[in-house]
Amino acid sequence: MVGRGDDPPQAGGIASEEAPERAFFGRRKGKRLRALQEQRLASLLPELRIALPGEGAFLDPAALFPDPVREVWLEIGFGGGEHLAANAAREPGVGIIGAEPFVNGVVKLLREIDERDLRNVRIWDEDATALLAALPDASVTRVYLLYPDPWPKRRQRKRRFVSDESLAEIARVLVPGGSFRFASDIDDYAGWTLVRIARNPDLAWTARAATDWTRPWPDWPGTRYEAKAIAAGRRPTYLTVLRQDGEQPSVRR
Protein backbone atom coordinates (compact mmCIF):
# COMPACT_ATOMS: atom_id res chain seq x y z
CA MET A 1 0.00 0.00 0.00
CA VAL A 2 1.23 3.45 -0.90
CA GLY A 3 1.95 5.36 2.31
CA ARG A 4 2.38 9.04 2.95
CA GLY A 5 2.98 9.32 6.69
CA ASP A 6 1.25 12.00 8.72
CA ASP A 7 1.94 14.96 6.44
CA PRO A 8 -0.94 16.44 4.44
CA PRO A 9 -0.91 15.69 0.70
CA GLN A 10 1.11 18.09 -1.44
CA ALA A 11 0.17 19.64 -4.76
CA GLY A 12 3.40 18.90 -6.58
CA GLY A 13 4.47 22.53 -6.68
CA ILE A 14 1.83 23.54 -9.20
CA ALA A 15 -0.34 26.27 -7.73
CA SER A 16 -2.18 27.88 -10.63
CA GLU A 17 -3.18 26.11 -13.82
CA GLU A 18 -6.85 26.95 -14.06
CA ALA A 19 -8.45 28.24 -17.22
CA PRO A 20 -11.66 30.29 -17.42
CA GLU A 21 -13.29 28.04 -20.04
CA ARG A 22 -12.96 24.30 -19.49
CA ALA A 23 -14.83 21.00 -19.45
CA PHE A 24 -14.63 19.02 -16.23
CA PHE A 25 -15.82 15.70 -17.60
CA GLY A 26 -15.02 13.45 -20.53
CA ARG A 27 -17.41 11.07 -22.24
CA ARG A 28 -21.14 11.30 -21.47
CA LYS A 29 -22.07 7.66 -22.06
CA GLY A 30 -20.22 4.36 -21.65
CA LYS A 31 -21.83 0.92 -21.74
CA ARG A 32 -24.98 0.40 -23.77
CA LEU A 33 -28.08 0.86 -21.65
CA ARG A 34 -30.50 -1.98 -20.95
CA ALA A 35 -34.22 -1.65 -21.68
CA LEU A 36 -35.21 -0.90 -18.07
CA GLN A 37 -32.46 1.72 -17.81
CA GLU A 38 -33.73 3.40 -20.98
CA GLN A 39 -37.24 3.28 -19.55
CA ARG A 40 -36.18 5.01 -16.34
CA LEU A 41 -34.32 7.67 -18.33
CA ALA A 42 -37.45 8.33 -20.35
CA SER A 43 -40.00 8.26 -17.52
CA LEU A 44 -38.32 8.91 -14.16
CA LEU A 45 -35.53 11.34 -15.02
CA PRO A 46 -37.88 14.03 -16.39
CA GLU A 47 -39.69 14.02 -13.02
CA LEU A 48 -36.45 14.48 -11.09
CA ARG A 49 -34.40 16.66 -13.43
CA ILE A 50 -33.86 20.22 -12.26
CA ALA A 51 -34.86 22.97 -14.67
CA LEU A 52 -32.66 26.02 -14.26
CA PRO A 53 -34.36 29.42 -14.12
CA GLY A 54 -33.78 32.12 -16.67
CA GLU A 55 -30.84 34.49 -16.59
CA GLY A 56 -30.80 36.65 -13.48
CA ALA A 57 -33.11 34.33 -11.52
CA PHE A 58 -32.17 31.68 -8.97
CA LEU A 59 -33.51 28.36 -7.81
CA ASP A 60 -35.34 27.85 -4.53
CA PRO A 61 -33.57 24.59 -3.58
CA ALA A 62 -35.97 23.56 -0.82
CA ALA A 63 -38.93 23.99 -3.17
CA LEU A 64 -37.52 21.38 -5.56
CA PHE A 65 -38.68 18.55 -3.30
CA PRO A 66 -42.25 17.27 -2.82
CA ASP A 67 -41.96 17.12 0.97
CA PRO A 68 -40.61 19.77 3.37
CA VAL A 69 -36.85 19.46 3.98
CA ARG A 70 -34.88 20.90 6.87
CA GLU A 71 -31.78 21.49 4.75
CA VAL A 72 -30.34 20.86 1.29
CA TRP A 73 -27.16 18.96 0.37
CA LEU A 74 -25.38 18.88 -2.99
CA GLU A 75 -23.22 16.08 -4.37
CA ILE A 76 -21.13 17.07 -7.38
CA GLY A 77 -20.24 14.10 -9.58
CA PHE A 78 -22.15 11.32 -7.81
CA GLY A 79 -20.71 8.52 -9.97
CA GLY A 80 -22.80 5.39 -9.48
CA GLY A 81 -24.98 7.13 -6.90
CA GLU A 82 -24.44 4.68 -4.04
CA HIS A 83 -23.20 7.36 -1.63
CA LEU A 84 -25.98 9.78 -2.53
CA ALA A 85 -28.65 7.07 -2.22
CA ALA A 86 -27.32 5.95 1.16
CA ASN A 87 -27.50 9.53 2.44
CA ALA A 88 -31.01 10.00 1.03
CA ALA A 89 -32.26 6.83 2.70
CA ARG A 90 -30.64 7.67 6.03
CA GLU A 91 -31.71 11.35 6.00
CA PRO A 92 -35.26 11.55 4.60
CA GLY A 93 -35.63 15.08 5.97
CA VAL A 94 -32.72 16.34 3.87
CA GLY A 95 -33.18 17.30 0.23
CA ILE A 96 -30.25 16.05 -1.85
CA ILE A 97 -29.30 17.40 -5.26
CA GLY A 98 -27.02 15.20 -7.34
CA ALA A 99 -25.03 16.56 -10.28
CA GLU A 100 -23.63 14.02 -12.76
CA PRO A 101 -23.28 14.34 -16.56
CA PHE A 102 -22.36 10.67 -17.14
CA VAL A 103 -25.51 8.86 -18.31
CA ASN A 104 -24.49 5.45 -16.97
CA GLY A 105 -24.09 6.95 -13.50
CA VAL A 106 -27.46 8.67 -13.72
CA VAL A 107 -29.28 5.43 -14.57
CA LYS A 108 -27.65 3.70 -11.59
CA LEU A 109 -28.95 6.41 -9.28
CA LEU A 110 -32.38 6.23 -10.92
CA ARG A 111 -32.50 2.54 -10.06
CA GLU A 112 -31.74 3.30 -6.41
CA ILE A 113 -34.40 6.01 -6.34
CA ASP A 114 -36.97 3.75 -7.98
CA GLU A 115 -36.32 0.63 -5.92
CA ARG A 116 -35.95 2.45 -2.58
CA ASP A 117 -38.69 5.01 -3.22
CA LEU A 118 -36.42 7.95 -2.44
CA ARG A 119 -38.51 11.13 -2.56
CA ASN A 120 -35.79 13.52 -1.44
CA VAL A 121 -33.47 13.41 -4.47
CA ARG A 122 -33.28 15.70 -7.49
CA ILE A 123 -30.85 15.42 -10.40
CA TRP A 124 -28.87 17.80 -12.58
CA ASP A 125 -27.29 15.92 -15.50
CA GLU A 126 -25.26 18.72 -17.05
CA ASP A 127 -22.19 20.75 -16.05
CA ALA A 128 -22.26 21.37 -12.29
CA THR A 129 -20.93 24.91 -12.67
CA ALA A 130 -24.23 25.99 -14.25
CA LEU A 131 -26.13 24.52 -11.31
CA LEU A 132 -23.89 26.26 -8.78
CA ALA A 133 -24.42 29.58 -10.52
CA ALA A 134 -28.20 29.12 -10.24
CA LEU A 135 -28.17 28.46 -6.49
CA PRO A 136 -28.80 31.40 -4.14
CA ASP A 137 -26.29 32.54 -1.56
CA ALA A 138 -26.28 30.51 1.67
CA SER A 139 -28.78 27.93 0.38
CA VAL A 140 -26.91 24.63 0.86
CA THR A 141 -25.76 23.05 4.13
CA ARG A 142 -23.33 20.48 2.74
CA VAL A 143 -21.46 19.97 -0.54
CA TYR A 144 -19.73 16.73 -1.51
CA LEU A 145 -17.05 16.28 -4.16
CA LEU A 146 -15.96 12.64 -3.96
CA TYR A 147 -13.22 11.13 -6.08
CA PRO A 148 -13.44 13.63 -8.93
CA ASP A 149 -11.54 12.92 -12.13
CA PRO A 150 -7.92 13.84 -11.26
CA TRP A 151 -6.90 14.69 -14.83
CA PRO A 152 -3.36 13.62 -13.88
CA LYS A 153 -1.37 14.90 -16.86
CA ARG A 154 -0.03 18.41 -16.38
CA ARG A 155 -1.66 19.73 -19.53
CA GLN A 156 -5.02 18.37 -18.30
CA ARG A 157 -5.01 19.91 -14.85
CA LYS A 158 -6.91 22.98 -15.97
CA ARG A 159 -9.87 20.59 -16.39
CA ARG A 160 -9.96 19.67 -12.70
CA PHE A 161 -13.18 20.70 -11.04
CA VAL A 162 -11.44 22.26 -8.05
CA SER A 163 -10.25 25.78 -8.79
CA ASP A 164 -10.25 29.13 -7.06
CA GLU A 165 -13.43 29.96 -8.96
CA SER A 166 -15.32 26.76 -8.12
CA LEU A 167 -14.37 26.97 -4.44
CA ALA A 168 -15.57 30.57 -4.34
CA GLU A 169 -18.92 29.41 -5.72
CA ILE A 170 -19.11 26.58 -3.20
CA ALA A 171 -18.35 29.04 -0.39
CA ARG A 172 -21.05 31.36 -1.70
CA VAL A 173 -23.82 28.75 -1.74
CA LEU A 174 -22.90 27.22 1.64
CA VAL A 175 -24.64 28.50 4.75
CA PRO A 176 -22.27 29.87 7.43
CA GLY A 177 -20.98 26.83 9.28
CA GLY A 178 -21.89 24.56 6.36
CA SER A 179 -19.38 21.99 5.17
CA PHE A 180 -17.59 20.97 1.99
CA ARG A 181 -16.48 17.33 1.99
CA PHE A 182 -13.82 16.26 -0.50
CA ALA A 183 -12.31 12.81 -1.03
CA SER A 184 -9.58 11.66 -3.41
CA ASP A 185 -7.18 8.76 -3.73
CA ILE A 186 -4.73 10.95 -5.65
CA ASP A 187 -2.38 12.80 -3.29
CA ASP A 188 -1.57 15.45 -5.87
CA TYR A 189 -5.24 16.34 -6.28
CA ALA A 190 -5.77 16.47 -2.52
CA GLY A 191 -2.78 18.78 -2.22
CA TRP A 192 -4.02 20.87 -5.14
CA THR A 193 -7.33 21.27 -3.33
CA LEU A 194 -5.71 22.23 -0.03
CA VAL A 195 -3.69 24.96 -1.75
CA ARG A 196 -6.87 26.50 -3.13
CA ILE A 197 -8.77 26.13 0.13
CA ALA A 198 -5.96 28.01 1.88
CA ARG A 199 -6.34 30.85 -0.64
CA ASN A 200 -10.05 31.27 0.11
CA PRO A 201 -10.72 33.41 3.20
CA ASP A 202 -14.28 32.08 3.48
CA LEU A 203 -13.23 28.43 3.87
CA ALA A 204 -11.34 26.70 6.68
CA TRP A 205 -9.90 23.18 6.72
CA THR A 206 -10.84 21.60 10.04
CA ALA A 207 -8.02 19.03 10.44
CA ARG A 208 -6.09 18.99 13.72
CA ALA A 209 -4.43 15.57 13.44
CA ALA A 210 -3.49 13.15 10.66
CA THR A 211 -6.49 10.96 11.42
CA ASP A 212 -8.72 13.87 10.44
CA TRP A 213 -7.77 13.44 6.78
CA THR A 214 -6.82 9.75 6.66
CA ARG A 215 -10.03 8.35 8.15
CA PRO A 216 -13.45 8.68 6.52
CA TRP A 217 -16.34 10.51 8.09
CA PRO A 218 -18.34 8.65 10.79
CA ASP A 219 -21.42 8.39 8.54
CA TRP A 220 -19.40 7.34 5.47
CA PRO A 221 -20.94 4.41 3.52
CA GLY A 222 -17.99 4.07 1.14
CA THR A 223 -18.14 3.75 -2.64
CA ARG A 224 -17.25 1.07 -5.17
CA TYR A 225 -14.55 3.32 -6.61
CA GLU A 226 -13.00 3.79 -3.18
CA ALA A 227 -12.91 0.03 -2.59
CA LYS A 228 -11.06 -0.45 -5.87
CA ALA A 229 -8.59 2.34 -5.02
CA ILE A 230 -7.79 0.81 -1.63
CA ALA A 231 -7.42 -2.64 -3.20
CA ALA A 232 -4.93 -1.12 -5.65
CA GLY A 233 -2.87 0.28 -2.75
CA ARG A 234 -3.97 3.92 -2.90
CA ARG A 235 -4.89 5.61 0.38
CA PRO A 236 -7.77 8.07 0.21
CA THR A 237 -7.69 11.55 1.67
CA TYR A 238 -10.82 12.98 3.30
CA LEU A 239 -11.04 16.75 3.71
CA THR A 240 -13.68 18.52 5.78
CA VAL A 241 -13.87 22.24 5.09
CA LEU A 242 -16.18 24.67 6.86
CA ARG A 243 -17.77 27.83 5.54
CA GLN A 244 -16.59 30.59 7.84
CA ASP A 245 -19.13 32.80 9.57
CA GLY A 246 -19.25 36.37 8.41
CA GLU A 247 -20.33 38.36 5.38
CA GLN A 248 -21.45 36.14 2.52
CA PRO A 249 -19.05 36.30 -0.44
CA SER A 250 -20.35 37.48 -3.78
CA VAL A 251 -18.83 36.08 -6.97
CA ARG A 252 -21.68 36.82 -9.33
CA ARG A 253 -20.75 37.23 -12.93
Contacts in CASP RR format, 6 or more apart in sequence:
PFRMAT RR
TARGET T0000
AUTHOR 0000-0000-0000
METHOD contacts of the structure
MODEL  1
MVGRGDDPPQAGGIASEEAPERAFFGRRKGKRLRALQEQRLASLLPELRI
ALPGEGAFLDPAALFPDPVREVWLEIGFGGGEHLAANAAREPGVGIIGAE
PFVNGVVKLLREIDERDLRNVRIWDEDATALLAALPDASVTRVYLLYPDP
WPKRRQRKRRFVSDESLAEIARVLVPGGSFRFASDIDDYAGWTLVRIARN
PDLAWTARAATDWTRPWPDWPGTRYEAKAIAAGRRPTYLTVLRQDGEQPS
VRR
1 233 0 8 1.000
1 234 0 8 1.000
1 235 0 8 1.000
2 233 0 8 1.000
2 234 0 8 1.000
2 235 0 8 1.000
3 235 0 8 1.000
4 187 0 8 1.000
4 235 0 8 1.000
5 210 0 8 1.000
6 210 0 8 1.000
7 210 0 8 1.000
8 190 0 8 1.000
8 191 0 8 1.000
8 194 0 8 1.000
8 207 0 8 1.000
8 213 0 8 1.000
9 187 0 8 1.000
9 188 0 8 1.000
9 190 0 8 1.000
9 191 0 8 1.000
9 194 0 8 1.000
9 213 0 8 1.000
9 237 0 8 1.000
10 187 0 8 1.000
10 188 0 8 1.000
10 191 0 8 1.000
11 188 0 8 1.000
11 191 0 8 1.000
11 192 0 8 1.000
11 194 0 8 1.000
11 195 0 8 1.000
12 188 0 8 1.000
12 191 0 8 1.000
12 192 0 8 1.000
14 154 0 8 1.000
14 157 0 8 1.000
14 192 0 8 1.000
15 195 0 8 1.000
17 154 0 8 1.000
17 157 0 8 1.000
17 158 0 8 1.000
18 158 0 8 1.000
18 160 0 8 1.000
18 163 0 8 1.000
18 164 0 8 1.000
18 165 0 8 1.000
19 158 0 8 1.000
20 165 0 8 1.000
22 158 0 8 1.000
22 159 0 8 1.000
23 127 0 8 1.000
23 159 0 8 1.000
24 127 0 8 1.000
24 128 0 8 1.000
24 129 0 8 1.000
24 148 0 8 1.000
24 149 0 8 1.000
24 159 0 8 1.000
24 160 0 8 1.000
24 161 0 8 1.000
25 101 0 8 1.000
25 102 0 8 1.000
25 127 0 8 1.000
25 149 0 8 1.000
26 149 0 8 1.000
27 102 0 8 1.000
28 101 0 8 1.000
28 102 0 8 1.000
28 103 0 8 1.000
29 102 0 8 1.000
29 103 0 8 1.000
29 104 0 8 1.000
30 102 0 8 1.000
30 103 0 8 1.000
30 104 0 8 1.000
31 104 0 8 1.000
33 41 0 8 1.000
33 103 0 8 1.000
33 104 0 8 1.000
33 107 0 8 1.000
37 107 0 8 1.000
37 110 0 8 1.000
37 111 0 8 1.000
40 107 0 8 1.000
40 110 0 8 1.000
40 111 0 8 1.000
40 114 0 8 1.000
41 103 0 8 1.000
41 106 0 8 1.000
41 107 0 8 1.000
41 110 0 8 1.000
44 110 0 8 1.000
44 113 0 8 1.000
44 114 0 8 1.000
45 106 0 8 1.000
45 110 0 8 1.000
45 123 0 8 1.000
45 125 0 8 1.000
48 110 0 8 1.000
48 113 0 8 1.000
48 121 0 8 1.000
48 122 0 8 1.000
48 123 0 8 1.000
49 122 0 8 1.000
49 123 0 8 1.000
49 124 0 8 1.000
49 125 0 8 1.000
50 59 0 8 1.000
50 64 0 8 1.000
50 97 0 8 1.000
50 122 0 8 1.000
50 123 0 8 1.000
50 124 0 8 1.000
50 131 0 8 1.000
52 59 0 8 1.000
52 130 0 8 1.000
52 131 0 8 1.000
52 134 0 8 1.000
53 59 0 8 1.000
53 134 0 8 1.000
58 134 0 8 1.000
58 135 0 8 1.000
58 136 0 8 1.000
59 134 0 8 1.000
59 135 0 8 1.000
59 136 0 8 1.000
59 139 0 8 1.000
60 136 0 8 1.000
61 72 0 8 1.000
61 95 0 8 1.000
61 97 0 8 1.000
61 135 0 8 1.000
61 136 0 8 1.000
61 139 0 8 1.000
61 140 0 8 1.000
62 68 0 8 1.000
62 69 0 8 1.000
62 72 0 8 1.000
62 95 0 8 1.000
64 95 0 8 1.000
64 97 0 8 1.000
64 122 0 8 1.000
65 95 0 8 1.000
65 119 0 8 1.000
65 120 0 8 1.000
65 122 0 8 1.000
66 119 0 8 1.000
67 93 0 8 1.000
67 119 0 8 1.000
67 120 0 8 1.000
68 93 0 8 1.000
69 93 0 8 1.000
69 94 0 8 1.000
69 95 0 8 1.000
69 120 0 8 1.000
70 93 0 8 1.000
70 94 0 8 1.000
71 94 0 8 1.000
71 95 0 8 1.000
71 141 0 8 1.000
71 142 0 8 1.000
72 94 0 8 1.000
72 95 0 8 1.000
72 96 0 8 1.000
72 97 0 8 1.000
72 139 0 8 1.000
72 140 0 8 1.000
72 141 0 8 1.000
73 87 0 8 1.000
73 94 0 8 1.000
73 95 0 8 1.000
73 96 0 8 1.000
73 97 0 8 1.000
73 140 0 8 1.000
73 141 0 8 1.000
73 142 0 8 1.000
73 143 0 8 1.000
73 144 0 8 1.000
74 96 0 8 1.000
74 97 0 8 1.000
74 98 0 8 1.000
74 99 0 8 1.000
74 131 0 8 1.000
74 135 0 8 1.000
74 140 0 8 1.000
74 142 0 8 1.000
74 143 0 8 1.000
74 144 0 8 1.000
74 173 0 8 1.000
75 83 0 8 1.000
75 84 0 8 1.000
75 87 0 8 1.000
75 96 0 8 1.000
75 97 0 8 1.000
75 98 0 8 1.000
75 99 0 8 1.000
75 143 0 8 1.000
75 144 0 8 1.000
75 145 0 8 1.000
75 146 0 8 1.000
76 98 0 8 1.000
76 99 0 8 1.000
76 128 0 8 1.000
76 143 0 8 1.000
76 144 0 8 1.000
76 145 0 8 1.000
76 148 0 8 1.000
76 161 0 8 1.000
77 98 0 8 1.000
77 99 0 8 1.000
77 100 0 8 1.000
77 128 0 8 1.000
77 145 0 8 1.000
77 146 0 8 1.000
77 148 0 8 1.000
78 84 0 8 1.000
78 98 0 8 1.000
78 99 0 8 1.000
78 100 0 8 1.000
78 105 0 8 1.000
78 109 0 8 1.000
78 146 0 8 1.000
79 100 0 8 1.000
79 102 0 8 1.000
79 105 0 8 1.000
79 108 0 8 1.000
79 109 0 8 1.000
79 223 0 8 1.000
79 225 0 8 1.000
80 100 0 8 1.000
80 104 0 8 1.000
80 105 0 8 1.000
80 108 0 8 1.000
80 109 0 8 1.000
80 223 0 8 1.000
80 224 0 8 1.000
81 100 0 8 1.000
81 105 0 8 1.000
81 108 0 8 1.000
81 109 0 8 1.000
81 112 0 8 1.000
82 108 0 8 1.000
82 112 0 8 1.000
82 221 0 8 1.000
82 222 0 8 1.000
82 223 0 8 1.000
82 224 0 8 1.000
83 144 0 8 1.000
83 146 0 8 1.000
83 221 0 8 1.000
83 222 0 8 1.000
83 223 0 8 1.000
84 96 0 8 1.000
84 98 0 8 1.000
84 109 0 8 1.000
84 112 0 8 1.000
84 121 0 8 1.000
85 109 0 8 1.000
85 112 0 8 1.000
85 113 0 8 1.000
85 116 0 8 1.000
85 118 0 8 1.000
85 121 0 8 1.000
86 221 0 8 1.000
87 94 0 8 1.000
87 96 0 8 1.000
87 219 0 8 1.000
87 221 0 8 1.000
88 94 0 8 1.000
88 95 0 8 1.000
88 96 0 8 1.000
88 113 0 8 1.000
88 116 0 8 1.000
88 118 0 8 1.000
88 120 0 8 1.000
88 121 0 8 1.000
89 116 0 8 1.000
89 118 0 8 1.000
90 219 0 8 1.000
91 120 0 8 1.000
92 119 0 8 1.000
92 120 0 8 1.000
93 120 0 8 1.000
94 120 0 8 1.000
94 141 0 8 1.000
95 120 0 8 1.000
95 121 0 8 1.000
95 122 0 8 1.000
96 120 0 8 1.000
96 121 0 8 1.000
96 122 0 8 1.000
97 121 0 8 1.000
97 122 0 8 1.000
97 123 0 8 1.000
97 124 0 8 1.000
97 131 0 8 1.000
98 109 0 8 1.000
98 121 0 8 1.000
98 122 0 8 1.000
98 123 0 8 1.000
98 124 0 8 1.000
99 123 0 8 1.000
99 124 0 8 1.000
99 125 0 8 1.000
99 126 0 8 1.000
99 128 0 8 1.000
99 131 0 8 1.000
100 106 0 8 1.000
100 109 0 8 1.000
100 123 0 8 1.000
100 124 0 8 1.000
100 125 0 8 1.000
101 125 0 8 1.000
101 126 0 8 1.000
101 127 0 8 1.000
103 125 0 8 1.000
106 123 0 8 1.000
106 125 0 8 1.000
109 121 0 8 1.000
109 123 0 8 1.000
110 123 0 8 1.000
112 118 0 8 1.000
113 121 0 8 1.000
124 130 0 8 1.000
124 131 0 8 1.000
128 161 0 8 1.000
129 166 0 8 1.000
129 169 0 8 1.000
132 166 0 8 1.000
132 169 0 8 1.000
132 170 0 8 1.000
132 173 0 8 1.000
133 169 0 8 1.000
133 253 0 8 1.000
135 173 0 8 1.000
136 173 0 8 1.000
137 172 0 8 1.000
137 173 0 8 1.000
137 248 0 8 1.000
137 250 0 8 1.000
138 172 0 8 1.000
138 173 0 8 1.000
138 174 0 8 1.000
138 175 0 8 1.000
138 176 0 8 1.000
138 248 0 8 1.000
139 173 0 8 1.000
139 175 0 8 1.000
140 173 0 8 1.000
140 174 0 8 1.000
140 175 0 8 1.000
140 178 0 8 1.000
141 174 0 8 1.000
141 175 0 8 1.000
141 178 0 8 1.000
141 179 0 8 1.000
142 174 0 8 1.000
142 178 0 8 1.000
142 179 0 8 1.000
142 180 0 8 1.000
142 181 0 8 1.000
143 170 0 8 1.000
143 173 0 8 1.000
143 174 0 8 1.000
143 179 0 8 1.000
143 180 0 8 1.000
143 181 0 8 1.000
144 180 0 8 1.000
144 181 0 8 1.000
144 182 0 8 1.000
145 161 0 8 1.000
145 162 0 8 1.000
145 180 0 8 1.000
145 181 0 8 1.000
145 182 0 8 1.000
145 183 0 8 1.000
146 181 0 8 1.000
146 182 0 8 1.000
146 183 0 8 1.000
146 223 0 8 1.000
147 183 0 8 1.000
147 184 0 8 1.000
147 185 0 8 1.000
147 223 0 8 1.000
147 225 0 8 1.000
147 226 0 8 1.000
147 229 0 8 1.000
147 236 0 8 1.000
148 160 0 8 1.000
148 161 0 8 1.000
148 162 0 8 1.000
148 184 0 8 1.000
148 189 0 8 1.000
149 159 0 8 1.000
149 160 0 8 1.000
149 161 0 8 1.000
150 160 0 8 1.000
150 184 0 8 1.000
150 186 0 8 1.000
150 188 0 8 1.000
150 189 0 8 1.000
151 157 0 8 1.000
151 159 0 8 1.000
151 160 0 8 1.000
152 186 0 8 1.000
152 188 0 8 1.000
157 192 0 8 1.000
160 189 0 8 1.000
160 192 0 8 1.000
162 182 0 8 1.000
162 189 0 8 1.000
162 192 0 8 1.000
162 193 0 8 1.000
162 196 0 8 1.000
163 196 0 8 1.000
164 196 0 8 1.000
164 199 0 8 1.000
164 200 0 8 1.000
165 251 0 8 1.000
167 180 0 8 1.000
167 196 0 8 1.000
167 197 0 8 1.000
167 200 0 8 1.000
167 203 0 8 1.000
168 200 0 8 1.000
168 202 0 8 1.000
168 249 0 8 1.000
168 251 0 8 1.000
169 251 0 8 1.000
170 180 0 8 1.000
170 203 0 8 1.000
171 180 0 8 1.000
171 200 0 8 1.000
171 202 0 8 1.000
171 203 0 8 1.000
171 243 0 8 1.000
171 249 0 8 1.000
172 248 0 8 1.000
172 249 0 8 1.000
172 250 0 8 1.000
172 251 0 8 1.000
174 180 0 8 1.000
174 243 0 8 1.000
175 243 0 8 1.000
176 243 0 8 1.000
176 244 0 8 1.000
176 245 0 8 1.000
176 246 0 8 1.000
176 248 0 8 1.000
177 242 0 8 1.000
177 243 0 8 1.000
177 244 0 8 1.000
177 245 0 8 1.000
178 242 0 8 1.000
178 243 0 8 1.000
179 240 0 8 1.000
179 241 0 8 1.000
179 242 0 8 1.000
179 243 0 8 1.000
180 203 0 8 1.000
180 239 0 8 1.000
180 240 0 8 1.000
180 241 0 8 1.000
180 242 0 8 1.000
180 243 0 8 1.000
181 217 0 8 1.000
181 238 0 8 1.000
181 239 0 8 1.000
181 240 0 8 1.000
181 241 0 8 1.000
182 190 0 8 1.000
182 193 0 8 1.000
182 238 0 8 1.000
182 239 0 8 1.000
182 241 0 8 1.000
183 216 0 8 1.000
183 226 0 8 1.000
183 236 0 8 1.000
183 237 0 8 1.000
183 238 0 8 1.000
183 239 0 8 1.000
184 190 0 8 1.000
184 193 0 8 1.000
184 236 0 8 1.000
184 237 0 8 1.000
185 226 0 8 1.000
185 229 0 8 1.000
185 230 0 8 1.000
185 234 0 8 1.000
185 235 0 8 1.000
185 236 0 8 1.000
185 237 0 8 1.000
186 234 0 8 1.000
187 237 0 8 1.000
190 213 0 8 1.000
190 237 0 8 1.000
190 239 0 8 1.000
193 239 0 8 1.000
194 205 0 8 1.000
194 239 0 8 1.000
197 203 0 8 1.000
197 204 0 8 1.000
197 205 0 8 1.000
197 239 0 8 1.000
197 241 0 8 1.000
198 205 0 8 1.000
201 244 0 8 1.000
202 243 0 8 1.000
202 244 0 8 1.000
202 249 0 8 1.000
203 241 0 8 1.000
203 242 0 8 1.000
203 243 0 8 1.000
203 244 0 8 1.000
204 241 0 8 1.000
204 242 0 8 1.000
204 244 0 8 1.000
205 239 0 8 1.000
205 240 0 8 1.000
205 241 0 8 1.000
206 212 0 8 1.000
206 240 0 8 1.000
206 241 0 8 1.000
206 242 0 8 1.000
207 213 0 8 1.000
207 239 0 8 1.000
207 240 0 8 1.000
212 240 0 8 1.000
213 237 0 8 1.000
213 238 0 8 1.000
213 239 0 8 1.000
214 235 0 8 1.000
214 237 0 8 1.000
214 238 0 8 1.000
215 238 0 8 1.000
216 222 0 8 1.000
216 236 0 8 1.000
216 238 0 8 1.000
217 238 0 8 1.000
217 240 0 8 1.000
220 238 0 8 1.000
226 236 0 8 1.000
229 236 0 8 1.000
230 236 0 8 1.000
END
